[in-house]
Amino acid sequence: MACLLAKPVVDGIERELGDTRLVRINAMSRAGGIIAMGYGVRGVPTLIVFDGEGKIVLTQVGRLSKEPVLQAVRKL
């Protein structure tokens, strides 16, 4: 159920950021599971914001909140 609740939040973030690259990964798929393990994802949904060098600047697990994500991206 949490994943379904996250979709509208992520969709809103994607709309507001426009040209910013947003990648969705299905942690339940084989490839997505490997990627998720590599970043230590332990819960779904998890949202991770990276800077231009690939460093993590924000992580949200569980209930997602749009404003912190937008603020983190705008600071980059």
Residue pairs with C-beta under 8 A, 6 or more apart in sequence:
2 44
2 45
2 62
2 63
3 44
3 45
5 63
6 45
6 47
6 63
6 64
9 64
9 65
9 66
10 22
10 24
10 45
10 47
10 64
12 66
13 22
13 66
13 69
13 70
14 22
16 66
16 70
17 70
17 73
20 73
25 31
25 32
25 35
25 36
26 32
27 33
27 35
27 36
27 41
27 44
27 46
36 46
39 46
39 48
39 56
41 61
42 61
43 61
43 62
45 61
45 62
45 64
46 59
46 60
46 61
47 58
47 59
47 60
47 61
47 64
47 69
48 56
48 58
48 59
49 56
49 57
49 58
49 59
49 69
49 72
49 73
50 56
50 57
51 57
51 76
52 76
57 72
57 75
57 76
58 68
58 69
58 72
60 68
60 69
